[in-house]
C-alpha cells in the first residue's frame, strides 16, 4: 500500500511539473508572438490553415478502387463526309473563337459551331474565370442561388466535355488545371442538389470517361459525398438544397409548403449509378433505388406523377396546402357575406386583402401558390368563390386545388431519367422501362392535345384542368419520345417516333413565329393564339437547348434534312441576336426587332446548346446512342453492360 501511495505521489508530481513546463513554454511563445507585427501573425495563421486544408485534401483524395472502363466507342469521330455539312459543323464548333483567331476560318463561312464555342469560352476565360457564369455585357462573373455563395467554376465544369468533343484540347487542359487546383467543396455554401448533380457530377463524370483523367473522378466522388446528407429526411426523399459544409438541408420556400420537386429528386439516377460503379460503394445506388421504390408504392392521380412530394410525410404536395387554402377560403367567404356585394367592391376590397396577404407571405418565400399573382383579382375571386359553397365549416381542413403535373419545368427530367435508366443498363432495367411506359401512356391520355391549327402540344394539369400552355423546357420531350420509341410496348415504335416529330414541329413553330426566330420561354394554344407567348414575362430566350436537343435526336433517328435545316436556322439566330462582344446573352423579348439583353451567359449554353448543335452536324459515329446516354445537362455517360457492372443484384436487372 505504501509503495502504491509513493508511486501515485511521484506520478502526480511529474504531471504537475509537466503542466508547469508547458505553461511556461506557452507564455514564452506568446511573448514571442507579441513581438511580431500583425501581418506576420496573420501570415503564420494562414500558413497553418493551408496545412490543414492540404491534409484534408490528401484525406479526401484517397485512391479509388480500379474499375474496368466500359467499352468507350465514338469519342474522337463524327467527321461528316459532306463538305457543306462539315463546314456548318465547324462553324458551330467555332462560335467561340475570339476575334484574333477568326481570320483563319474566313474561307469557311459556315463554321459557326466551333466559332460560337470559342467565342463563349474565350470571353468567359477572360472576364469570368472561376466564377460560375459570365455577364458578357458587364464583362464580369455572375452567379445565382443554385450555386450558393461560392465561386465553383460552373461554366468550366459544364463545358469540359463540349471542349473535348470539339477537339479544343488546350482549353480542356486549362479547365482541368483549374479544377485540380481550385475546385473545393469544403465551403460554407448552400447549393441546389439537382443542379450540382447534373452540372458538376455529370460534367465531371463525362470528362473522366472521355479523357481518362483521374482528377475528374476523384472530384465527382468528393462532391457526391457532400450531397449525401440531403437524403437525411424521414422518407429518404432528398432536400432540394444542402449546405456543403454543415450538411444541413432544406427545400425551396415556394415549393408547396416545403415539398421536394419531382424533377429534382427524380433526376439523380444516372449519375448516382455511375458513382457506385466507379467506387464500388452501393450507397449512391441505394439512395436512388429507394426513391424509385417509394414512388412505385404511391397512388398516382390518373396515372400521373404530381410535381411535389413532401419529404417529411411522403405524401404528394398540392398547389395550395391546408393552411393557405383555409386562409383563401376564409377571406373569400367573409367578403361574400358582406352586403353591397358588387363586382367593383370585390375587386377593390379583394385587391386590398390579397395584396396584404401577398406582402405578408411572399416576401418570406411562403406565398400561397393557389392563385396566379399575374392574373386579375377578379379572375382569382372566380376561382376561389365556388369552394365557399362546398364548405360546411371554415375550420375544416381542405385543399383548394388539385395536384400539379407537368412534362415541362418541375417534372420534365424525371420522365427522361426513367427512360435513360433503362438505356444506361443496356436495356436490362425493365422496372424503369415499365415506369416510363406507364407514365407516357398517362401523359398522352391526359396532357397531349392537338390545337385547332393542327399543332400537337403538351399541356399542364393545373387547378383541376388542363392548361393549354407549353414551355420551352417541355420541348425536350420530342427527343425523348423518339429515343424511347424502340422498345415501346404494343409495338408502338412508329407511333412514338411520329409523336416526337409532331412535338419537334410544334416547337419549331414557336421559333418561326417570333421576330428573332428564337423560341419564347412559354407559348399558348388558346383563343386563336397558337405557339405564341402572350405574357411579357414569357417572351424571353435564355440560350436554352431543348428545341435543338429534339432536332438532334430526330435527326439521329430519321436523317430527315429538315432537322439540320431547323438547327441551322436556330444557330444563325443565336449568333445574330445573342452574340455580344463579351460572349452570348439571353434576350428579353423574342418578338421585338430590337431586344434588350439579360446579360447572362448560362453555363448550359456551352454544356448543352452548343454541344447539341455540333452533334447535329456530326456523323452518327460520334457518341453513338447505342453506347452513350446523355444526362439532362447533355453530359454523355457510357452504357453499363452487365459484364462490367456490380449492380446486377437489383431484381430489375435479372
Secondary structure, DSSP 4 states (H G I P E B T S, - for coil): -HHHHHHHHHHHHHHHHHHHHHHHHHHHHHHHHHHS-HHHHHHHHHHHHHHHHHHHHHHHTPPPPP-PPP---SSS----SSHHHHHHHHHHHETT--HHHHGGGTT-TTB-HHHHHHHHHHHHHHHTTTSSEEETTTTEEE--GGGTTS---HHHHHHHHHHHHTT-HHHHHHHHHHHHHH----SS-EEEHHHIIIIIIHHHHHHHHHH--HHHHHHHHHHHHHHGGGG-SSSSPPPSEEETTT--EE--TTSTTTEEEHHHHTS-HHHHHHHHHHH--THHHHHHHHHHHHHHHS--GGGPPPSEEETTT--B--SS-HHHHHHHHHHHHHHHTSSS--HHHHHHHHHHHHHHHHHHHGGGT---TTS-TTS-HHHHHHHHHHHHHH-S-TTS----S---B-SSTTTHHHHHHHHHHHHHTTS--HHHHHHHHHHHHHHHHHTEEE-TTS-EEE-EEETTEEE-EEEGGGGHHHHHHHHTTTT-GGG-HHHHHHHHHHHHHHHHHHHHTSSSS---SEEEEETTEEEE--SGGG--B----HHHHHHHHHHHHH--HHHHHHHHHHHHHHHHHTEETTEE--BS-TT-TTPPB---B-HHIIIIIHHHHHHHTS-TTSS-TTTEEE-TTS-EEE---GGG-S-TTSGGG-
